[in-house]
Amino acid sequence: MKERRRRLVGTVTSDKMEKTVVVVVERHYRHALYEKVVRAAKKYMAHDENGDCHVGDKVQIVETRPHSRRKRWSVEEILERAV
């Protein structure tokens, strides 16, 4: 069976909570009427079991079962460390 969970790539903006990071995912799309490229961003709270992620890291998050009221994503891997 194919893996149906969604995966997103974003940047960690907060790591102040225990086992949780806030990831901002940006997307670009063309406006339907004006055809201008629009930049939109959305924040996701993701579960980080070991606390490896820090602010500025580029991470891949994957959709999981609910961990809490607002946390439905989990950090799958760290793609790039912050300098």
C-alpha positions in Angstrom: 0.0 0.0 0.0 1.3 3.5 -0.9 2.2 5.9 1.8 -0.6 8.4 2.0 0.8 10.8 4.7 1.5 14.3 3.5 5.0 15.7 3.8 6.0 19.3 3.9 9.4 21.2 4.1 9.7 24.3 6.2 11.9 26.3 8.6 11.9 26.0 12.4 10.9 29.3 14.0 10.5 28.3 17.6 12.0 25.5 19.8 11.0 26.8 23.2 8.6 24.0 24.1 9.5 20.5 25.2 9.3 18.0 22.3 7.6 20.5 20.1 8.8 22.9 17.4 6.9 25.5 15.3 7.6 25.1 11.5 6.7 27.7 9.0 5.9 26.3 5.5 5.9 28.8 2.6 4.2 28.2 -0.7 4.0 30.2 -3.9 1.0 30.4 -6.1 -0.3 32.5 -9.0 -3.4 34.6 -8.3 -6.3 33.5 -10.3 -7.4 36.9 -11.6 -4.4 39.2 -11.4 -1.8 36.4 -12.2 0.7 37.8 -9.7 2.8 35.3 -7.8 1.7 35.4 -4.2 3.7 34.1 -1.2 1.7 32.5 1.6 3.0 31.0 4.8 1.4 28.7 7.4 2.7 27.6 10.8 2.6 24.0 12.0 3.4 22.6 15.4 5.4 19.4 15.0 6.5 16.7 17.5 10.3 16.6 18.0 10.9 13.6 20.3 14.6 14.1 20.9 14.8 17.9 20.8 17.3 17.9 17.9 15.7 20.8 16.0 16.7 24.4 16.6 15.6 27.8 15.2 16.6 28.2 11.6 16.9 24.5 10.7 15.2 23.3 7.5 13.1 20.2 8.3 10.7 17.8 6.7 7.5 17.2 8.6 5.1 14.3 8.1 1.4 14.1 9.0 0.7 11.8 12.0 -2.0 11.0 14.5 -2.9 13.8 16.9 -0.3 14.3 19.7 -2.3 17.1 21.3 -4.9 19.7 20.4 -2.8 21.6 17.9 -0.1 19.1 17.1 -0.8 16.8 14.2 2.7 16.7 12.5 6.0 15.1 13.4 9.6 16.0 12.4 10.7 13.3 10.0 14.2 14.5 9.2 16.5 17.6 9.5 17.5 18.6 5.9 19.8 21.5 6.7 21.2 22.8 10.0 21.2 26.5 10.8 24.5 28.3 10.7 
